[in-house]
Amino acid sequence: MASKADTAALIKQANGTEIDPNKYTQANLTALLPLAQKGDTDRAEFDAKLAEFDKSIADAAASAVTLQVKPLERPITVRVNDAMAEYGGEFTDPESRSTIGKDAVTVESTGFVAEKLRSRELIEER
């Protein structure tokens, strides 16, 4: 079996198109080779297949990009429960860096805050 570099070299030899072997899979290059060997008579078919592979590579790269999105949830007002407030207990949210103690504060609704609300260590003030 020929390497990707060898297949890319054969494509260049067949129709003059220089292809980066690292950009495409061996299957892509193998599919392009017979089209390239047809020469300029069927160049449109080769170009269409190459464009199809380029589009799929671009689509894969675009889907791999992750967007950092702020939480859509509303800010909430919370404080520590009464038992913790008695001895001065407080939490610092590792995500938002907000300190939550006996006095109610408005904070972002993060995973940390949600967990503390579920465990009843925090109380939501309305």
The 8 nearest C-alpha neighbors of each residue, nearest first, counted from 0:
[[1, 2, 3, 6, 5, 25, 29, 26],
 [2, 0, 5, 6, 3, 4, 25, 29],
 [3, 1, 5, 4, 6, 0, 25, 7],
 [2, 4, 6, 20, 5, 25, 7, 1],
 [3, 5, 7, 2, 20, 6, 8, 1],
 [6, 4, 8, 2, 3, 7, 1, 9],
 [5, 7, 9, 3, 8, 4, 2, 1],
 [6, 8, 10, 4, 9, 5, 18, 20],
 [7, 9, 5, 11, 6, 10, 12, 4],
 [8, 10, 12, 6, 11, 7, 13, 5],
 [11, 9, 13, 7, 12, 8, 32, 35],
 [12, 10, 15, 16, 8, 17, 9, 13],
 [11, 13, 9, 10, 15, 14, 8, 16],
 [14, 12, 10, 36, 11, 35, 9, 15],
 [13, 15, 38, 35, 11, 16, 12, 10],
 [16, 14, 11, 12, 13, 17, 10, 35],
 [17, 15, 11, 14, 18, 10, 12, 13],
 [16, 18, 11, 15, 19, 7, 10, 8],
 [17, 19, 7, 20, 16, 11, 10, 8],
 [18, 20, 21, 22, 17, 7, 23, 4],
 [21, 19, 3, 4, 22, 23, 7, 18],
 [22, 20, 19, 23, 24, 3, 4, 18],
 [21, 23, 20, 19, 24, 18, 56, 53],
 [24, 22, 21, 20, 27, 25, 28, 19],
 [25, 23, 27, 26, 28, 22, 21, 3],
 [24, 26, 28, 27, 3, 29, 23, 2],
 [25, 27, 29, 24, 28, 30, 23, 31],
 [28, 26, 24, 30, 25, 29, 23, 31],
 [27, 29, 31, 25, 30, 26, 32, 6],
 [28, 30, 26, 32, 31, 27, 25, 6],
 [29, 31, 27, 28, 32, 26, 33, 34],
 [32, 30, 28, 34, 29, 33, 35, 27],
 [31, 33, 35, 29, 34, 10, 30, 36],
 [34, 32, 36, 35, 31, 37, 30, 29],
 [35, 33, 45, 31, 32, 37, 36, 44],
 [34, 36, 32, 37, 33, 14, 38, 13],
 [37, 35, 33, 13, 38, 34, 32, 14],
 [38, 36, 35, 34, 41, 40, 33, 39],
 [39, 37, 36, 14, 40, 35, 13, 41],
 [38, 40, 42, 41, 37, 14, 35, 43],
 [39, 41, 38, 42, 37, 43, 44, 35],
 [42, 40, 39, 43, 44, 37, 38, 45],
 [41, 43, 39, 45, 44, 40, 46, 38],
 [44, 42, 46, 45, 41, 47, 39, 40],
 [43, 45, 47, 42, 46, 41, 48, 34],
 [46, 44, 42, 34, 48, 43, 47, 49],
 [45, 47, 49, 43, 44, 48, 50, 42],
 [48, 46, 50, 44, 49, 45, 43, 51],
 [49, 47, 51, 45, 50, 46, 44, 52],
 [48, 50, 46, 52, 51, 47, 45, 53],
 [51, 49, 53, 47, 48, 52, 46, 54],
 [52, 50, 48, 54, 49, 53, 47, 55],
 [51, 53, 55, 49, 54, 50, 56, 48],
 [54, 52, 50, 56, 51, 55, 57, 49],
 [55, 53, 57, 51, 56, 52, 58, 50],
 [54, 56, 58, 52, 57, 53, 59, 51],
 [57, 55, 53, 59, 54, 58, 52, 60],
 [58, 56, 54, 60, 55, 59, 61, 53],
 [59, 57, 55, 61, 60, 56, 54, 62],
 [60, 58, 56, 62, 57, 61, 55, 63],
 [59, 61, 57, 63, 58, 62, 56, 64],
 [62, 60, 58, 63, 64, 59, 57, 56],
 [61, 63, 59, 64, 60, 58, 65, 57],
 [64, 62, 60, 61, 65, 59, 58, 66],
 [65, 63, 61, 62, 66, 60, 59, 67],
 [66, 64, 63, 67, 62, 61, 68, 60],
 [65, 67, 68, 64, 63, 69, 62, 61],
 [66, 68, 65, 69, 70, 64, 71, 63],
 [67, 69, 66, 70, 71, 65, 72, 64],
 [68, 70, 71, 67, 72, 66, 107, 109],
 [71, 69, 72, 68, 108, 109, 73, 107],
 [72, 70, 69, 73, 68, 108, 74, 107],
 [73, 71, 70, 108, 74, 107, 109, 75],
 [72, 74, 75, 71, 108, 107, 70, 106],
 [73, 75, 107, 106, 108, 105, 72, 76],
 [76, 74, 105, 106, 108, 73, 77, 107],
 [75, 77, 105, 104, 124, 123, 103, 106],
 [76, 78, 123, 103, 124, 122, 104, 75],
 [77, 79, 103, 122, 101, 121, 100, 102],
 [78, 80, 121, 100, 101, 120, 122, 84],
 [79, 81, 121, 120, 83, 82, 122, 84],
 [80, 82, 84, 83, 85, 79, 101, 122],
 [83, 81, 85, 84, 80, 86, 79, 88],
 [84, 82, 88, 85, 81, 80, 86, 79],
 [83, 85, 101, 81, 87, 82, 86, 88],
 [86, 84, 82, 83, 87, 81, 88, 101],
 [85, 87, 84, 83, 88, 82, 81, 89],
 [88, 86, 84, 85, 83, 89, 101, 100],
 [89, 87, 83, 84, 86, 100, 90, 79],
 [88, 90, 100, 99, 87, 79, 98, 91],
 [91, 89, 99, 98, 92, 100, 88, 79],
 [90, 92, 98, 97, 96, 93, 99, 89],
 [91, 93, 96, 97, 94, 95, 90, 111],
 [94, 92, 96, 95, 91, 111, 97, 90],
 [93, 95, 92, 96, 109, 111, 97, 110],
 [94, 96, 97, 92, 93, 107, 109, 106],
 [97, 95, 92, 93, 94, 91, 98, 106],
 [98, 96, 92, 95, 91, 99, 106, 93],
 [99, 97, 91, 90, 92, 96, 100, 89],
 [98, 100, 90, 89, 78, 91, 97, 104],
 [99, 101, 89, 79, 102, 78, 88, 98],
 [100, 102, 84, 79, 78, 103, 87, 99],
 [103, 101, 100, 78, 104, 99, 79, 77],
 [102, 104, 78, 77, 76, 101, 105, 124],
 [105, 103, 76, 77, 106, 102, 78, 99],
 [104, 106, 76, 75, 74, 77, 103, 107],
 [107, 105, 74, 75, 76, 104, 108, 97],
 [108, 106, 74, 109, 75, 95, 73, 105],
 [107, 109, 74, 112, 72, 75, 106, 73],
 [110, 108, 112, 111, 107, 113, 94, 95],
 [109, 111, 113, 112, 114, 108, 94, 115],
 [110, 112, 114, 109, 113, 92, 115, 94],
 [113, 111, 115, 109, 114, 110, 116, 108],
 [112, 114, 110, 116, 111, 115, 117, 109],
 [115, 113, 117, 111, 116, 112, 110, 118],
 [116, 114, 118, 112, 120, 117, 121, 113],
 [115, 117, 121, 119, 113, 114, 118, 120],
 [118, 116, 114, 119, 115, 113, 120, 121],
 [117, 119, 115, 116, 120, 114, 121, 113],
 [120, 118, 116, 121, 117, 115, 122, 80],
 [119, 121, 115, 118, 80, 79, 116, 122],
 [122, 120, 79, 116, 119, 80, 115, 78],
 [121, 123, 77, 78, 80, 79, 116, 124],
 [122, 124, 77, 76, 125, 121, 78, 75],
 [125, 123, 76, 77, 122, 103, 78, 75],
 [124, 123, 76, 75, 77, 122, 103, 105]]
